[in-house]
Amino acid sequence: MVHQEAVLGQFLRSRRQAARPAPEQLISSGARQVPGLRREEVAAKAGVSVDYYTRLEQGRKNAPSEEVLSAIALALGMSLVERQHLFDLARATRPLRRSSPAQSARPGLMNLMETIGDIPAVLHGRGTDILAVNEAARAVIADFYAKPSRERNIARWFFLDKESRIFEDWENVAAHVAGMLRLDFGRHPGDRRLQSLVAELNSQSSDFRRLWTLHYVAVDFPRRKLINHPAVGSLRFDMEEVSPKADRDQTLDIFMPRDTQTKSAVARLLASRRTGAAETASPALALPEQWE
């Protein structure tokens, strides 16, 4: 298992290599052999020694202070979510915390899902586990309740199930799915199920392996969604996300139809689903059983 100090170092190295140096950060104007910033340039901007920063990247320095982390984040031009991930990784190098508690859907988010009616909505939690999905989402995206409980996970579905290719911009959405998983991976270092999921995806999906090595982090999906549904053709949605401040681990994704054609197609899918003989199995908002 990779130690958190090594994960922290890998993330710093990936952000340094991806950084676009400003003129004032360049130590010399000579030809640059590597992309991004040099270690000495990051160290100079952050106000730390090159040796100290090098040990951070190599996983040989534990628990840097918040002041040092803030300075390094500024030197690397990190976004807000990247800075958040950096602090999560640094906290994880300190004494181990308790394992993350079992997940259960927040009642307020469930109530919100009930009020939006026939608009597709998916509630996901830590590690992109699907906690609830309404009937419209089951008709438009996938019938997750019909799948084995361990397969009710967005990342697992995206990278191991060809059904996910209904997204016309699959590559872009997949990168965000991996980024969301990466953020949770740093926030919950003791979560064995999350570690097992990442290991499984790395072993079974070349797409996931490629995206995982980028150390990209994300908190949400691209706003606009294009779905090529096998029964009704092209569907266009605007994504709205609802995530309570009190719980960073749960998000309700709402797929708002962008045009009347999409709205009508969703209505047809629901009508067909509700009149089908097989639609007596489970209620639209029944919670799937939790799995260990």
KOLGUVEX-934363 format. One record per residue (C-alpha): x, y, z. Coordinates in steps of 0.1 Angstrom, whole numbers, padded with zeros to 4 digits, always signed. Example, Ala and Ser with C-alpha at 12.3 -4.5 7.8 and 13.67 -1.06 7.14 Angstrom:
# KOLGUVEX-934363
+0123-0045+0078/+0137-0011+0071/
//
This chain:
# KOLGUVEX-934363
+0000+0000+0000/+0013+0035-0009/+0020+0056+0022/+0003+0090+0024/+0036+0108+0024/+0043+0093-0010/+0008+0103-0023/+0014+0139-0011/+0047+0139-0029/+0032+0125-0061/+0005+0152-0060/+0030+0180-0055/+0052+0167-0084/+0022+0164-0107/+0011+0200-0100/+0047+0213-0104/+0050+0196-0138/+0016+0210-0149/+0023+0245-0137/+0028+0274-0162/+0057+0294-0147/+0052+0332-0146/+0083+0352-0157/+0091+0362-0121/+0093+0325-0111/+0120+0316-0137/+0155+0313-0122/+0171+0313-0156/+0161+0320-0192/+0179+0289-0206/+0163+0260-0223/+0140+0241-0200/+0144+0203-0202/+0112+0194-0182/+0077+0208-0182/+0064+0231-0156/+0084+0246-0128/+0117+0234-0113/+0119+0224-0077/+0142+0254-0069/+0117+0278-0084/+0088+0264-0063/+0110+0265-0032/+0121+0301-0038/+0085+0313-0043/+0073+0294-0013/+0101+0306+0010/+0115+0271+0018/+0148+0255+0011/+0152+0233-0020/+0161+0204+0002/+0129+0207+0023/+0107+0209-0008/+0126+0180-0025/+0120+0158+0006/+0083+0167+0004/+0081+0155-0032/+0100+0123-0023/+0077+0115+0006/+0105+0120+0032/+0090+0149+0052/+0060+0144+0075/+0032+0169+0083/+0043+0203+0069/+0027+0232+0086/-0004+0250+0072/+0017+0281+0065/+0041+0261+0044/+0013+0243+0026/-0004+0276+0018/+0029+0290+0005/+0035+0260-0017/-0001+0260-0030/+0004+0297-0040/+0037+0290-0057/+0022+0262-0077/-0009+0283-0087/-0033+0257-0072/-0070+0260-0076/-0092+0261-0046/-0101+0223-0049/-0064+0214-0054/-0055+0234-0023/-0082+0216-0004/-0068+0182-0016/-0033+0192-0006/-0044+0200+0029/-0064+0167+0031/-0033+0148+0020/-0011+0166+0046/-0036+0158+0074/-0036+0122+0064/+0002+0120+0071/-0005+0128+0107/-0016+0101+0133/-0042+0078+0119/-0079+0087+0123/-0108+0063+0128/-0121+0047+0096/-0148+0066+0078/-0183+0058+0091/-0209+0039+0071/-0229+0060+0046/-0266+0067+0047/-0285+0092+0025/-0293+0125+0042/-0331+0129+0047/-0330+0165+0034/-0315+0154+0001/-0339+0125-0002/-0368+0150+0003/-0354+0172-0024/-0352+0143-0048/-0389+0136-0041/-0399+0172-0049/-0383+0175-0083/-0407+0149-0098/-0398+0135-0132/-0363+0151-0135/-0334+0126-0134/-0315+0128-0101/-0287+0108-0085/-0275+0110-0049/-0239+0099-0045/-0217+0097-0014/-0181+0090-0004/-0161+0072-0030/-0189+0080-0056/-0211+0053-0041/-0247+0057-0053/-0269+0062-0022/-0302+0068-0041/-0315+0073-0076/-0350+0083-0088/-0371+0066-0114/-0363+0092-0141/-0325+0087-0137/-0331+0049-0139/-0349+0054-0172/-0324+0079-0187/-0290+0068-0174/-0290+0033-0159/-0312+0012-0137/-0287+0010-0109/-0312-0007-0085/-0313-0036-0109/-0275-0041-0105/-0257-0060-0077/-0252-0037-0047/-0214-0035-0050/-0218-0022-0086/-0239+0008-0075/-0210+0032-0078/-0204+0059-0103/-0167+0053-0109/-0171+0015-0111/-0200+0020-0137/-0180+0046-0157/-0148+0026-0161/-0161-0010-0160/-0195-0009-0177/-0198-0001-0214/-0233+0012-0207/-0216+0044-0195/-0206+0052-0230/-0240+0068-0235/-0223+0101-0225/-0212+0117-0258/-0184+0135-0239/-0174+0104-0221/-0137+0112-0218/-0143+0146-0202/-0169+0133-0178/-0147+0103-0169/-0118+0126-0160/-0141+0144-0136/-0153+0110-0121/-0116+0101-0115/-0110+0135-0101/-0139+0132-0076/-0126+0098-0065/-0091+0112-0061/-0105+0140-0038/-0122+0114-0017/-0091+0092-0016/-0072+0120+0000/-0099+0129+0024/-0105+0094+0037/-0071+0076+0037/-0083+0049+0061/-0113+0039+0040/-0106+0003+0030/-0135+0001+0006/-0123+0032-0012/-0087+0017-0014/-0101-0015-0027/-0122+0003-0054/-0092+0023-0066/-0070-0009-0067/-0097-0027-0087/-0102+0001-0112/-0064+0004-0117/-0061-0033-0124/-0091-0036-0148/-0094-0002-0166/-0066+0013-0187/-0086+0045-0190/-0088+0048-0152/-0050+0040-0149/-0042+0068-0173/-0065+0094-0157/-0055+0084-0121/-0018+0091-0128/-0026+0127-0137/-0036+0134-0100/-0065+0156-0113/-0090+0165-0086/-0126+0176-0090/-0157+0183-0069/-0183+0181-0095/-0192+0171-0131/-0191+0193-0162/-0223+0214-0162/-0236+0204-0196/-0244+0168-0203/-0250+0152-0237/-0265+0117-0236/-0270+0094-0266/-0298+0072-0254/-0303+0040-0273/-0341+0043-0273/-0347+0081-0279/-0315+0095-0293/-0297+0126-0282/-0306+0142-0249/-0293+0175-0235/-0291+0184-0199/-0278+0211-0176/-0263+0196-0144/-0272+0212-0111/-0254+0199-0079/-0267+0202-0044/-0242+0195-0016/-0248+0205+0020/-0220+0224+0037/-0223+0201+0067/-0215+0170+0046/-0188+0172+0019/-0193+0136+0011/-0229+0137-0003/-0240+0154-0035/-0274+0153-0053/-0269+0156-0091/-0300+0169-0109/-0302+0166-0147/-0323+0196-0159/-0335+0191-0196/-0321+0219-0217/-0348+0219-0244/-0384+0207-0250/-0372+0178-0271/-0352+0164-0242/-0381+0170-0218/-0405+0151-0241/-0380+0122-0246/-0377+0118-0208/-0414+0118-0204/-0417+0090-0231/-0391+0069-0214/-0409+0072-0181/-0443+0064-0196/-0428+0033-0213/-0411+0023-0180/-0443+0027-0159/-0465+0007-0183/-0440-0021-0186/-0448-0054-0168/-0414-0054-0152/-0419-0022-0133/-0433-0036-0101/-0400-0046-0085/-0389-0016-0064/-0402+0019-0055/-0387+0049-0072/-0369+0062-0042/-0363+0031-0021/-0328+0031-0007/-0306+0003-0019/-0291-0018+0009/-0257-0008+0022/-0228-0031+0015/-0196-0037+0033/
//
